[in-house]
Amino acid sequence: MYPPSLTEPMKADLTNVGFQSLTTPDQVDNVIKNTEGVLLVVVNSVCGCAAGNMRPGVKLSLQNEKTPAKLATVFAGVDTEAVAQARKHFLPYPPSSPSIALFKDGELVHFLERHHIEGGTAQMIAENLTEAYNEFC
């Protein structure tokens, strides 16, 4: 587990723009199963690609005209049980941190794995997500 002094600013990077921090398996199940419309779930991480590309890209994507109805996040290495539960909903995709999942009425419709994020720019991630928002929102 990472020290809160390290992870709290990284959590706040998303919660400050409207993401709900999910810390328990029940919270994960509740949000995924009970969100009508489109839900964005971000698996946050301390890795450099999360800070350099993923979080900025996700925030940039929210400037699109169409956006998810609900935003949620779990933090790998911190919210261990919540992350494990979220990953059950991401199947058949293998565990990946960071990663980004888009659900519509509880069904996974779009997923970005670490290898889609790592090495990409924030702009590329934002463009990928806005295309998905335009299709599903």
N, C-alpha and C positions, 0 to 999 in steps of 0.2 A: 504494500500500500504506500502511496505517495503522501508526503506531508501536506496538510491543508494549506500551508503558506505557499506552496508551489502551485497547487491545483485550483485554489479559490479564484485567482484572477483569470484563469483559463475557463472556468465555469462561468464566471461573470461576463466573459466576452460574449457568450451566447444568451445567458439569462437576462442581461441588460437590454437585449433587443427582442425580448418576448418569449424566449424558450422556457418551458417548464422543465425543471430539473427533476428527473425521476430517479429515486434512490432505492425503491423496493420492487420486487417482482410483481406485487399486486398493483402498484401504480402503473407499471409498464402494461400489464394485461388490460387494466381499466382504460387507459388512454387509447390503446390500439383497438380494442374491441368496441369502445363506445364513442369514438370520434366519427361524426357524420361528415362526409366529404373527405378532403385530403389532409393527411397528417404527415409532417416531416419529422423523422427521428434521426438525430445525429449521435453517433458514437464518438464522443470527444476523446482526446488523447493528449499526452504530454509530448508526443513526438514532434519533431520539427515540421513535418509535412502538415500536421494539424494546425500549427501556428502560422506557418508561412503560406499555406494554400487553402486548407479546408475551411477553417473558421472565417477567414476573409471572403472566400468564395461563396460560402453559405450566406453570409450577411449581404453580400453584393446581389445575390440572387433574389433577395427579398425586395429589391427595388423594382421588380417586374410588376406589370399591371395585374397579372394573375398570380396569387400566392396561396400556399396551403392555409386551410382554416385553423389549423393547430400546429404548434411547434413544440417539440420535446427533445430532451437530450439525456443521455446516460454517459457516465465517465468511466472509461476503461482503466482498470487498476485502482479505482476508488469505489465505485458503485458496483462491486463485483457481482452480487446476486441479481441486481437489476440488469446489468449488461448480459449476463447469462440468459436471463429470461427474454430480453429483446432479441438475442441471437436465435432463439427458438422460432421467433416470428420471421426471421430473415432467411430461413431455410428455403431453397437448397444451397444458399451461399455459405461458404465457410466463415468462421470467425475472422474478423478483420478490424483493425483499429488504426486510424479512424475509418469510419464508414458512414454512409448516408442512405437512409431508406425512406421511400415515399409510399404511403399507404392510401388507398381510396376505399372508404367504407370498410376498413379492417383488412383489406387484401393488399399484399405487397405488389406494387405495380412498377417500381423503378428502384434500382440499387446501384450505388457506387462503392466498390471495394477499395481497399488501400491502394492497390496497383493502378486504379483509375485516378487516384488523388495524388499519389507520390509522383513528383516530377512534372505535374501539371501546374499551370498558373491558377491563381484565384479567378481570373477572368474565364479560363476554360471550364473550371468547375461551375461557376455561375451560369455560363451559357448552357452547359449540360442540364443543370437543374431548371433553368427557365424554360427550356424546350419541354421538359417533363411537366412543369407547371402548366404550360400552355395546352398540353395535351390532356391532362387529368383534372385540372382545377376548373 
